[in-house]
Amino acid sequence: MDGTDTAQGEVTESLERDFWIAHLGAMIKQQRLGRFTVEELAERAGVSAGLISQIERGIGNPSFATLLRLANSLDLPLASMFMDPNEGQDHMLVRRADRRRIEIPSQGIIMELIVPDSERKLGVISMTIPANFEGAHVPHSHEGEECVILQAGTLVATIGGQDFVLEAGDSLTYDASLPHWWSNQTNSAAVMLAISTPPSLGKAH
């Protein structure tokens, strides 16, 4: 790949990121209106009203924990925030290039929805965890079971206070109601596939 291709790829990624941040803001505002004021939602979610206002205007930079808190406060599965509300959800096939994506620039986390939509009995999400990421500040839990498969890199999974070191190809299955989080103590990004039933990314603690 030459310099021109690299630059074009970076521009495309930036445009996609801006689009999904704008989409997230529109989704949150749509779900909030008629139910809560910005201040009421801020109190429910434990975040500032100013941050919610920024996110709704498409200029915020929410963390993973903030997205979880907002999804919980609006009674939404976080996966629904991946979706374009104007697109039909009756298809089965998802091409790699068409995956719904959320990128959290402040933390370097990238999440891609592998299933076509959030109205499924099974949730499947690909998550990229950046180098030197400490997840202890964003423990979360949800009902059901979850299985994670590490596709690349090395991660430390903390499940209910117990640590597991995962290498590429390892899998871990657990009761998702236990608080859990991920830490990447290496200098390279790690990629994992998270499969949960029922589909959920849970609530932040």
N, C-alpha and C positions, 0 to 999 in steps of 0.2 A: 504494500500500500504506500503510495507516494504522499507527499505533503498536501497536495490538493485533495486527495481522497480523505485524508485524515481530517483536514479542516472542514470538508463538507459533512463528514460524519459527526463532528463535534457540533456543527450548526444544527444538524437534524436532531441530535439528542437534546440540544438546548431548546429547540422549538417544541419537541414532544414533552419535555419537562414543563415548559411554560403552559402548554395546552392542558396537561393533567392537573397542574396546580389551579388553573382557572376552572377546570371541571370540578375539582374538589370543592372549591369555594361556592360554585353554583349549586352543587349537591347539598352542601351543608345549609346554605341559605334557604333552598327549597324545602328542606325537611324542617327547618326551624320556624319559618313563617307560619303564623296562625297557631303556634304552640308555645313558643317562648320568645321573650325579648332577648336581645344579645346579652344583656346583663343576667337574665335568668339562666340562660344556657351556660354562661361563664361560671355561675355559682354551682350549677349542677355538675359541670365537668371539672371544676377546680382549676380553670385557666383564666387568664385575664380577658376582659371584654375587648380590650384593644387588639389582642391577638386574633380573636374570633372575627372582628371587623376586618382585619387585614386579610385573613384567609378567605373570607367571603368576597373580598375585592380582588382575589387572585394574586395578591402580593405577599402573602404570608409564607413562612417557611416552617411548617409544623413538624415537630418531632414525632417519632413513632408512638411514644406515650400519649402525646396530645391527640393524635388521630384515634387511638383506642378510647380515650376518655370522651371525645366528642361522639364517636360511634355508639358507645354505651349510653350516653346521656340522651341520644336521639333514638335509642332502641333500634339501631341498625347494625347488621353485620358489616364489619369493616370491608369485607369483599365487595359490598354494594358500591363503595366509593370508587372502585376501579371502573365501573361501568358507565358508558355513555347512555343517558336516559332516553336519547332519541333513537337508539338502535334496537332492533328486535332481538329477543333473547330465546328464539326457538331453534337455534342451530346446535349442532353437535360437534362440528369440527373446528378446532382452533389452530391456525397455522402459526408457526413460530413468530413470524413477522407481525402477526395480528394480536399477539397477547396484550391484554390490558396491563398497564404498568403504572406503578407509583414510585417515584424517586424522592427520597428525603435528603436534599442536599446538605442540610445541617449535620447529618450523621453519616452520609454516604451509603445509606441502606437503599436497596432496590428490591421491589416486590413485583412479581408478575403473576397474574391470575392464569392458571393453566386450564381450568374448566371454563366453559363458555360464559357462565353467569353465576350469580350468587344464589339462585333459586334451585339448588341441588341438594341432595342428601349427603354429598361428599364434597369437601373443600380441598383443593389442591393449589398450593402457592409455591412458587420458586422465590427464594429470598437470598440476596447477596449481602453478606455481612462484611464490612470493610476491615482492613488491617487495623489492629490495635483498638478494637471496639470493645468497650466494657458494658455489658448489658444488665449489670446488677441494679442499675437505677431505673430500669423499665421491666420489672417482673410483671407477668400477666398470667391469667388463668381463664379457663372456659370449661363448659360441660363437655362430656364425652371423652373420646380417646384421640390420641394423636400419634402419628408415626413420622419421624423425620429420617431422611436419607441424605447423608452428606455426599455431595457430588464432586466437590473439589475443596482442597485446603484442609485446615484443622480447626476444630471448634471445641470449646468447653461448654457442655450443656449442664445447667444446674436445674435439677428437678426436685422440688420439695426439699431443698437444702443439700441434696447429694450431687456431687460433680461427676461428670462422665466426659472423658476426652474422646472425641470422635475424629477419625481419619477418613479420607475419601473412601467411599464404599460401605462405611459403617451405617447401621440404622439403629434407631432407638424408639421404642414404643412405650407409652406411659399414660397414666390417668391425667388428663389435661386439666382437671380441677385443682391439681397441685400447682402452686406458683412456680413458674419456670422462666428461664431466660438463657441467652446465648452470649458468649464472650469469645472474641478472636484475639488471642494473645500472640499472634504471629505478624509478620510484615507483609503478608499476602492476603488478598480477599478470599473468603470462603463462600461456597454456594451450596445451599441445602434445599431439599424438596420437603415441604410440610404437608402432610395428608391428615385431615381431621374429619371426624364424624360425630355429631352434626357439624357443618362447616362454620367455623368461627375463628377469629384471632383473639377473642376474649376481652377481658377487662384488665385495665392497668391497676396495680396496687399502690 
